[in-house]
């Protein structure tokens, strides 16, 4: 049992597992006679040895169970990753985050909650009703990603996949000019930064797939510093017969985006719409907490809005930010994050984009973490388009 347990440790993990599995048997200090038999039977690496059962090795090597068990125990111990403490794992995680980096949102309270901003290498989702400010947020992030590094930006290119035709170059430049007048006042700077943002407008999920394939090389070669998809739900709803977004049509795209994010270390931001929650729908996520028993209280659940894409999509994103409105005021909520408790911040939208009204977020508990309010919401201010 001991050798089987260690064998699983060696063969199960991909990250770091290959180096362990490819260790040479002849360098593991086995007794010379048994090491020679392994070599003669072309069992060269730890993976070769541990991929066979003890009885298969007995037959192949023509030795007894005692000798095989002893050899396998020794190979397992030599090839297994060394044990780590919780402290060392935490330090590795912090180091990984520092190498990965963040795209600061310039919203102080939100950046502090997210340990620096929108993290590289994962999917960050903005979900909320129409007109709440999701596109405004994405435009501001696009400015920040293309901003020169000397002014705190990423000094890179942006790919903006504009599914709903909401991207506005005039609004983008207005946000930049109001937020960073010292940069945009330079001759030709507005045109240069706008030129760093590639806008794609796929009309279908198949066109979106082609777009992803076209930009894959740019993403993996670090030419692009931000990928925005506005919105994923619109792509999925376009493929369904009744216009209701489904998660089934996005399986490949979820996997593709997660792998690209991981390998390119590019921050990927996607927007998601909302829909009405059916009366028999639990819509319970592992990061949501308990559900109130009084599900018929409209004043508590407002219009029963939920994120348009389903639970599989919800578990695929690492960060979920909910933008909502209550009694005419707007709020941004950290509903899901591995580095922050659920927090909510009031915000407003001005000519310079989204701004927090208070940098001290209020912590949330229970179902209100993922509940989406849309009370007394008025249409977004008409900035230049």
C-alpha distance (Angstrom), angle and dihedral (degrees) to the residues before:
residue distance angle dihedral
X1 . . .
X2 3.80 . .
X3 3.80 93.1 .
X4 3.82 91.7 46.6
X5 3.82 90.9 51.4
X6 3.80 92.5 51.2
X7 3.78 91.1 43.1
X8 3.82 89.3 58.5
X9 3.80 90.5 50.3
X10 3.79 90.7 55.1
X11 3.80 98.9 43.6
X12 3.81 102.4 35.5
X13 3.80 103.9 64.5
X14 3.80 122.3 71.0
X15 3.81 98.2 -171.2
X16 3.77 105.5 78.7
X17 3.80 89.7 -12.4
X18 3.79 96.0 102.4
X19 3.80 92.9 61.1
X20 3.79 91.3 50.5
X21 3.80 94.2 44.4
X22 3.81 92.4 50.2
X23 3.79 95.0 55.3
X24 3.81 110.5 127.7
X25 3.79 117.3 -109.7
X26 3.82 91.5 -144.8
X27 3.83 89.7 61.4
X28 3.80 95.5 52.5
X29 3.78 99.0 83.7
X30 3.81 98.7 -111.0
X31 3.82 117.3 162.8
X32 3.81 107.9 -82.3
X33 3.84 97.0 -115.9
X34 3.83 94.8 53.2
X35 3.84 92.0 40.6
X36 3.80 89.2 54.6
X37 3.80 91.4 51.2
X38 3.83 91.0 51.3
X39 3.82 89.7 50.9
X40 3.80 92.9 46.8
X41 3.82 90.6 53.5
X42 3.85 90.6 49.4
X43 3.81 93.9 -112.2
X44 3.78 96.1 145.3
X45 3.82 108.7 155.8
X46 3.78 136.9 40.9
X47 3.80 88.1 -109.1
X48 3.81 90.7 56.1
X49 3.80 90.9 53.0
X50 3.79 98.4 40.8
X51 3.80 94.8 46.2
X52 3.82 89.8 69.3
X53 3.77 128.1 70.0
X54 3.78 119.8 -117.3
X55 3.81 90.9 -108.1
X56 3.82 91.4 51.2
X57 3.80 89.1 51.2
X58 3.81 91.6 48.4
X59 3.81 89.5 55.1
X60 3.82 94.6 42.9
X61 3.80 97.0 44.2
X62 3.80 95.5 34.6
X63 3.81 93.1 -134.7
X64 3.78 133.6 120.9
X65 3.82 129.6 -88.1
X66 3.81 92.9 -107.1
X67 3.81 93.1 57.0
X68 3.83 93.1 44.3
X69 3.82 93.7 47.7
X70 3.78 92.0 48.9
X71 3.82 92.0 48.7
X72 3.82 93.5 47.3
X73 3.81 92.4 48.3
X74 3.80 89.5 51.8
X75 3.84 93.9 46.8
X76 3.81 91.0 47.3
X77 3.79 92.6 52.2
X78 3.81 92.6 47.1
X79 3.82 94.8 46.4
X80 3.82 100.1 40.1
X81 3.82 117.7 101.9
X82 3.80 111.3 -104.5
X83 3.82 115.8 -101.9
X84 3.81 115.9 -97.1
X85 3.77 132.6 -153.7
X86 3.78 124.1 -126.7
X87 3.80 88.3 -111.3
X88 3.81 93.5 55.8
X89 3.81 91.3 48.4
X90 3.81 90.3 50.7
X91 3.80 91.1 49.8
X92 3.81 90.4 50.1
X93 3.81 90.2 50.3
X94 3.81 91.8 51.4
X95 3.80 90.7 47.5
X96 3.81 90.6 49.3
X97 3.80 91.1 50.8
X98 3.79 91.2 49.8
X99 3.80 90.8 51.5
X100 3.78 91.5 45.4
X101 3.79 95.7 51.7
X102 3.78 133.6 -166.3
X103 3.76 140.1 -107.9
X104 3.83 103.9 -127.6
X105 3.80 113.1 -134.7
X106 3.84 91.0 -156.3
X107 3.82 86.7 -127.0
X108 3.79 97.7 121.7
X109 3.79 100.4 -154.9
X110 3.79 93.6 43.8
X111 3.81 93.0 47.0
X112 3.79 90.4 51.1
X113 3.80 91.4 49.6
X114 3.82 90.8 50.4
X115 3.82 92.7 44.3
X116 3.79 93.6 -114.7
X117 3.78 108.3 -11.0
X118 3.79 136.6 -78.6
X119 3.84 104.0 4.1
X120 3.77 123.5 -128.3
X121 3.77 120.0 -120.5
X122 3.82 100.0 30.3
X123 3.81 140.8 76.1
X124 3.81 117.3 -97.2
X125 3.79 117.1 -166.7
X126 3.81 130.8 -157.0
X127 3.79 111.9 -162.1
X128 3.80 128.3 179.5
X129 3.81 146.7 110.8
X130 3.80 122.7 -63.3
X131 3.80 115.2 -75.2
X132 3.81 95.3 16.3
X133 3.83 95.0 117.2
X134 3.81 108.7 -89.6
X135 3.81 94.2 128.9
X136 3.81 90.9 43.2
X137 3.81 87.9 55.7
X138 3.82 91.3 49.3
X139 3.81 92.3 49.4
X140 3.80 90.9 52.2
X141 3.82 90.9 49.3
X142 3.81 89.0 50.4
X143 3.80 89.9 54.6
X144 3.79 91.2 49.0
X145 3.80 93.9 48.4
X146 3.81 92.6 50.7
X147 3.81 94.3 41.5
X148 3.84 115.4 111.1
X149 3.80 112.8 -94.1
X150 3.80 90.1 -123.0
X151 3.81 86.9 68.3
X152 3.81 95.1 45.6
X153 3.79 98.7 -90.6
X154 3.80 131.5 120.6
X155 3.82 93.8 -112.2
X156 3.79 90.4 -139.7
X157 3.76 147.0 114.8
X158 3.80 125.1 -84.2
X159 3.80 129.0 -148.2
X160 3.80 109.2 -153.5
X161 3.81 114.6 -171.7
X162 3.80 102.3 -159.8
X163 3.80 105.0 -165.9
X164 3.82 96.5 165.1
X165 3.83 97.0 40.3
X166 3.80 92.4 -117.0
X167 3.79 98.2 129.5
X168 3.81 111.9 114.9
X169 3.79 120.7 -170.4
X170 3.81 90.4 -165.2
X171 3.79 91.2 54.0
X172 3.81 90.4 45.6
X173 3.80 91.6 54.8
X174 3.80 91.2 43.9
X175 3.82 91.0 54.4
X176 3.80 90.0 47.9
X177 3.80 94.9 46.7
X178 3.81 93.4 48.0
X179 3.81 94.4 43.6
X180 3.82 99.0 40.0
X181 3.83 108.4 20.9
X182 3.81 91.8 160.0
X183 3.82 89.7 61.2
X184 3.78 101.0 38.6
X185 3.78 92.7 46.2
X186 3.82 89.0 67.2
X187 3.77 112.7 101.8
X188 3.78 112.3 -94.4
X189 3.83 94.0 -1.8
X190 3.83 95.2 115.2
X191 3.80 91.1 52.7
X192 3.80 91.9 44.6
X193 3.80 94.1 52.1
X194 3.80 93.1 43.0
X195 3.80 87.1 51.7
X196 3.81 90.0 58.5
X197 3.81 91.2 63.4
X198 3.80 115.4 83.6
X199 3.82 112.0 -160.6
X200 3.82 118.3 -158.1
X201 3.81 122.0 -173.2
X202 3.81 111.2 -166.6
X203 3.80 115.4 -172.1
X204 3.80 95.8 -157.1
X205 3.77 142.9 19.7
X206 3.81 89.8 -101.0
X207 3.82 90.9 54.7
X208 3.80 88.7 47.4
X209 3.80 89.4 53.4
X210 3.80 90.0 51.8
X211 3.81 89.9 49.5
X212 3.80 91.4 53.4
X213 3.79 91.3 50.6
X214 3.82 91.0 49.3
X215 3.81 94.8 51.9
X216 3.82 95.8 39.7
X217 3.80 93.9 94.6
X218 3.81 92.8 48.6
X219 3.79 90.5 49.7
X220 3.78 94.2 49.3
X221 3.81 93.9 46.1
X222 3.80 92.6 55.0
X223 3.80 95.1 -116.2
X224 3.80 88.9 123.4
X225 3.82 120.8 61.5
X226 3.82 99.3 -177.4
X227 3.80 136.4 25.8
X228 3.82 117.6 -163.1
X229 3.81 123.9 -172.9
X230 3.81 112.4 -170.1
X231 3.00 101.5 -153.7
X232 3.80 132.8 1.4
X233 3.80 93.2 175.3
X234 3.81 91.8 56.8
X235 3.81 89.2 55.5
X236 3.79 92.9 50.5
X237 3.82 94.7 44.0
X238 3.79 90.1 52.8
X239 3.80 89.0 61.7
X240 3.81 96.9 49.7
X241 3.76 123.9 86.2
X242 3.80 96.9 -128.5
X243 3.78 98.0 34.7
X244 3.81 93.3 -107.9
X245 3.83 110.7 137.2
X246 3.78 113.6 -116.3
X247 3.77 128.6 -165.9
X248 3.81 94.7 -148.0
X249 3.81 93.7 77.2
X250 3.82 91.7 54.1
X251 3.80 101.2 56.1
X252 3.81 95.6 106.9
X253 3.80 92.2 41.9
X254 3.80 93.1 52.1
X255 3.79 91.0 52.4
X256 3.81 92.5 44.5
X257 3.80 94.5 49.8
X258 3.80 93.1 46.6
X259 3.80 92.3 50.2
X260 3.81 93.0 45.9
X261 3.79 90.8 48.5
X262 3.80 91.5 50.1
X263 3.80 97.4 46.5
X264 3.82 99.5 36.4
X265 3.83 95.6 40.0
X266 3.82 87.1 -140.4
X267 3.83 117.7 147.7
X268 3.81 108.2 -116.5
X269 3.81 117.7 -160.5
X270 3.79 121.1 -171.8
X271 3.78 130.1 -179.6
X272 3.78 124.9 -140.9
X273 3.78 130.8 -164.4
X274 3.79 128.7 -136.8
X275 3.77 132.1 -120.6
X276 3.79 137.6 -173.5
X277 3.78 115.9 -82.2
X278 3.79 115.4 -123.9
X279 3.79 116.7 -124.8
X280 3.81 93.6 -113.6
X281 3.79 96.3 43.7
X282 3.79 115.6 110.5
X283 3.82 95.6 -170.4
X284 3.78 90.4 -172.3
X285 3.81 118.5 164.1
X286 3.78 127.4 -168.5
X287 3.80 89.1 -117.2
X288 3.81 94.4 48.9
X289 3.78 106.7 74.1
X290 3.79 128.5 -147.3
X291 3.81 125.0 -16.4
X292 3.78 124.0 -126.8
X293 3.79 115.4 -110.8
X294 3.80 91.6 -138.3
X295 3.80 97.3 78.1
X296 3.82 93.7 157.0
X297 3.81 95.6 62.4
X298 3.82 102.3 108.5
X299 3.78 92.3 -172.7
X300 3.80 89.3 60.9
X301 3.80 98.0 42.2
X302 3.81 98.7 31.6
X303 3.78 108.1 -161.1
X304 3.83 93.9 -15.1
X305 3.78 93.6 -111.4
X306 3.79 120.6 179.3
X307 3.79 134.2 174.9
X308 3.80 109.6 -77.8
X309 3.80 96.9 -130.2
X310 3.77 117.1 66.4
X311 3.76 138.0 -110.9
X312 3.83 95.3 -79.3
X313 3.79 89.5 59.5
X314 3.82 91.1 44.2
X315 3.79 90.7 57.1
X316 3.81 91.4 46.9
X317 3.79 95.3 61.9
X318 3.79 118.3 77.2
X319 3.81 97.3 -158.6
X320 3.80 123.3 35.2
X321 3.79 118.1 -172.2
X322 3.80 116.3 -174.5
X323 3.80 119.3 -155.5
X324 3.79 112.1 -160.9
X325 3.77 143.9 151.3
X326 3.81 132.5 -129.1
X327 3.80 123.3 -176.2
X328 3.80 91.0 -14.6
X329 3.82 95.5 -51.3
X330 3.80 123.5 111.8
X331 3.80 124.8 -131.6
X332 3.79 135.4 -174.6
X333 3.77 114.5 -150.3
X334 3.81 129.5 -162.7
X335 3.81 94.9 -142.2
X336 3.80 97.5 165.0
X337 3.79 129.1 20.4
X338 3.82 134.3 137.2
X339 3.81 91.2 -142.8
X340 3.82 103.7 40.6
X341 3.79 139.3 52.2
X342 3.82 115.4 -122.6
X343 3.82 105.8 -75.1
X344 3.79 135.2 173.1
X345 3.83 127.4 -151.9
X346 3.82 128.2 -172.3
X347 3.81 114.1 -127.8
X348 3.78 142.7 175.1
X349 3.79 134.8 -159.3
X350 3.78 121.9 -122.7
X351 3.79 136.2 162.6
X352 3.83 88.4 -76.8
X353 3.81 93.2 54.2
X354 3.80 130.5 -111.3
X355 3.82 117.9 -2.5
X356 3.79 129.1 179.7
X357 3.80 116.9 -122.4
X358 3.81 91.1 -155.6
X359 3.79 128.2 21.2
X360 3.81 92.6 -157.2
X361 3.79 107.3 85.6
X362 3.78 123.0 -150.1
X363 3.80 114.3 -126.1
X364 3.80 117.1 -124.2
X365 3.80 131.9 -152.2
X366 3.79 136.1 -169.8
X367 3.81 126.6 6.2
X368 3.80 93.0 -22.7
X369 3.82 86.9 77.9
X370 3.79 92.2 75.9
X371 3.80 101.4 19.9
X372 3.82 112.3 114.9
X373 3.80 116.4 -143.0
X374 3.79 125.0 -160.4
X375 3.81 103.8 173.2
X376 3.79 120.8 152.2
X377 3.78 92.2 -10.7
X378 3.78 116.1 169.5
X379 3.79 123.8 -163.8
X380 3.76 117.7 -84.7
X381 3.80 118.5 -90.0
X382 3.80 111.9 -89.8
X383 3.77 103.9 -114.8
X384 3.78 118.2 176.3
X385 3.81 112.9 -67.7
